[in-house]
Amino acid sequence: MKKIILSSLVVLGLSGAAFAQAATDFATVDADASGGVSLTEAQAVWPDLTEDAFNAADADASGELSADEFATISAAATPAP
């Protein structure tokens, strides 16, 4: 299932270059310290992140990325050459 989600993220426009801009951790991205990363917070790090890609990464459909969901999306990062 994770492979499908990660593949969807790439297809939906979250490129490796966008990930390369985000060399940061969950606590830093969770700017309001709510315990979850909102779409707005995620887009501050990954400007190319679409709402569809965010929703695909939000496996529990909570409206925020948990630390585990954030780790999954971050692990898909491929540094730009």
matplotlib code that plots the C-alpha trace (Angstrom):
import matplotlib.pyplot as plt

x = [0.0, 2.8, 4.3, 1.0, 0.9, 4.4, 3.9, 0.8, 2.8, 5.2, 2.5, 0.6, 3.5, 5.7, 9.0, 12.4, 13.4, 10.6, 11.7, 15.3, 14.3, 13.2, 16.1, 14.2, 12.5, 8.9, 9.1, 10.5, 7.8, 5.0, 5.4, 2.4, 3.5, 0.1, 1.5, 0.6, 1.7, -1.0, -1.1, 0.0, 2.9, 3.9, 3.7, 6.0, 8.7, 7.5, 5.9, 5.1, 3.0, -0.5, -3.6, -4.1, -0.6, -1.0, -4.2, -2.6, 0.1, -2.4, -3.2, -5.6, -7.4, -7.0, -6.2, -2.7, 0.4, 1.4, 5.1, 4.9, 3.1, 5.7, 8.5, 7.0, 6.7, 10.2, 11.7, 10.5, 12.8, 15.3, 18.0, 18.3, 21.4]
y = [0.0, 2.4, 1.8, 2.9, 6.0, 7.0, 6.3, 8.5, 11.3, 11.3, 11.1, 13.9, 16.3, 16.0, 15.9, 14.9, 18.5, 19.6, 17.0, 18.1, 21.5, 19.9, 18.8, 19.2, 17.3, 16.8, 19.1, 21.9, 21.5, 21.3, 25.1, 25.3, 22.3, 20.7, 17.2, 17.1, 18.7, 20.6, 21.1, 24.7, 23.7, 21.0, 23.4, 25.8, 23.1, 21.5, 24.3, 21.9, 19.6, 19.4, 18.9, 15.5, 14.4, 15.5, 13.6, 10.5, 10.8, 11.4, 7.6, 8.0, 11.0, 13.1, 16.3, 16.3, 14.2, 12.3, 11.8, 8.3, 9.7, 12.6, 10.1, 8.0, 11.1, 12.3, 8.9, 9.1, 12.1, 11.7, 14.3, 16.3, 15.5]
z = [0.0, 0.8, -2.6, -4.2, -2.0, -2.8, -6.5, -6.4, -4.8, -7.7, -10.3, -8.6, -9.0, -5.9, -7.6, -6.2, -6.6, -4.3, -1.7, -2.0, -0.7, 2.5, 4.6, 7.8, 10.5, 11.6, 14.7, 12.5, 9.8, 12.5, 13.1, 15.4, 17.5, 17.1, 16.7, 13.0, 9.8, 7.9, 4.2, 4.7, 6.8, 4.3, 1.4, 3.2, 2.9, -0.4, -2.5, -5.3, -3.0, -4.3, -2.1, -3.8, -3.0, 0.6, 0.9, -0.5, 2.1, 4.9, 5.2, 8.1, 6.5, 9.6, 7.6, 9.0, 8.5, 11.6, 12.4, 10.7, 7.6, 7.4, 7.7, 4.8, 2.6, 3.5, 2.8, -0.8, -1.2, -4.0, -3.9, -7.1, -9.2]

ax = plt.figure().add_subplot(projection="3d")
ax.plot(x, y, z, "-o")
ax.set_aspect("equal")
plt.show()
